[in-house]
Amino acid sequence: MPSSLRQHARRTLDDLEAAGRRRSPAPTAVLDARRVLRGDRTLVDFSSNDYLGLARDPEVAEAARRALEAHGAGGAASRLITGDHPPYAELETELAALKGTEDAVVFGSGYLANLGILPALVDRHDLILADKLNHACLVDGARLSGARMVRFPHADTNALRARLERYRERARHCLLVTDSVFSMDGDLAPLRELAALAAEFDCWLMTDDAHGIGVVGGGAGGTTAAGLDAEAVPLQMGTLSKAVGGYGGYLCTHGEVADLIRTRARSFIYTTALPPATVAGNTAGLRRIRNDPALCARPRALASRLCERLGLAEPASAIVPVVLGADRLALAAQEDLLEAGLLVQAIRPPTVPEGTARLRVTLRAPHTESDVEALAEALAPWVDRASMEAS
Ligand SMILES: *Cc1c(COP(=O)(O)O)cnc(C)c1O
């Protein structure tokens, strides 16, 4: 190995370390749907995105096991070669049914979905309007497309209108993209206003429903929660890796658009199909979501209880942020909660804007009432601290 490569790695890591921005994975074993083991500590997991506990659900595991036995362990080729094994059609039908769309296209992950969808639909003649707090993979997909990307301040529909008036006319097509539930804040996009602007300015509205499916809109996600349908939101992408409990990404859309994506999206074409077991597990997870509204309502009910206990505003999703400002404060809060047996992740820039380091709490269906009570007690001093930092 050239010594310059080793030096480059070491220097860059040292710089990140000095800035408190170095990151590394923390080995974590899952004990059950509620708890994980990290080092020698058993912790109640308030930070994963397995909102419904389906990643550990026996029915989902059984469906995956049957597909593993019937179809083997690997996808073996791209879906356009031999990878389009039988469980895929079932999964795409189930997705389209849940979202009320004509068709659905499944990708290897949510990240891959966004890297493929945006460049398949728009290019350098076109415009992308994007909420400033959109997930990183929407930003990456927009960059890959070569379209002009204009960001607007978070959820600010007046600012969006101003940008549409300024830039829309010069572009051929315009894609308006937003998270439906924002991943680090848990708030909902103003989808009704966005849909009205999209109609007025002939834009294609695309939502990233990663944190919506299974949790809001009775489980159907952000579009349903906003009282909208597939006409108003023609491009609904999301992930199967969170509330659905498995792995993969998807786009629910009109039939012809789905066909275009299957023939044009590079992250669909040039990658191997998901393993059959994963695909079948996803279908079982989606069926639970469609048939068990009480399960889907639970994360938000628990979030609501937590916020009430802490004097915070009513949450719109399963995500409750406690914004502490300085990185070191967020890390200290995380350590304090670990001491109490609670795993709550500190989130720092660049994942969130500078000066808004926070605890990101996720409430999940497997949590018990006493889990939430313990969390409320441990969080209370940090919530006080957060309101002091804000004032
Ligand atoms: C997690 C997430 C993704 C990526 O999905 P994966 O399936 O994990 O790749 C995309 N968008 C948002 C908003 C997310 O939170």
The ligand as a MOL file (V3000), in Angstrom:
LIG
                    3D

  0  0  0     0  0            999 V3000
M  V30 BEGIN CTAB
M  V30 COUNTS 15 15 0 0 0
M  V30 BEGIN ATOM
M  V30 1 C -33.4670 5.8510 5.8670 0
M  V30 2 C -33.8790 6.8040 4.8220 0
M  V30 3 C -33.6420 6.5350 3.4760 0
M  V30 4 C -32.8100 5.3730 3.0130 0
M  V30 5 O -33.4630 4.1640 3.0880 0
M  V30 6 P -32.5820 2.8070 3.1870 0
M  V30 7 O -33.5240 1.7480 2.7890 0
M  V30 8 O -32.1230 2.7250 4.5950 0
M  V30 9 O -31.4520 2.9910 2.2280 0
M  V30 10 C -34.1660 7.4020 2.5450 0
M  V30 11 N -34.8350 8.5040 2.9110 0
M  V30 12 C -35.0690 8.8120 4.1950 0
M  V30 13 C -35.8340 10.0410 4.5370 0
M  V30 14 C -34.5720 7.9820 5.1910 0
M  V30 15 O -34.7650 8.2970 6.4790 0
M  V30 END ATOM
M  V30 BEGIN BOND
M  V30 1 1 1 2
M  V30 2 1 2 3
M  V30 3 2 2 14
M  V30 4 1 3 4
M  V30 5 2 3 10
M  V30 6 1 4 5
M  V30 7 1 5 6
M  V30 8 2 6 7
M  V30 9 1 6 8
M  V30 10 1 6 9
M  V30 11 1 10 11
M  V30 12 2 11 12
M  V30 13 1 12 13
M  V30 14 1 12 14
M  V30 15 1 14 15
M  V30 END BOND
M  V30 END CTAB
M  END
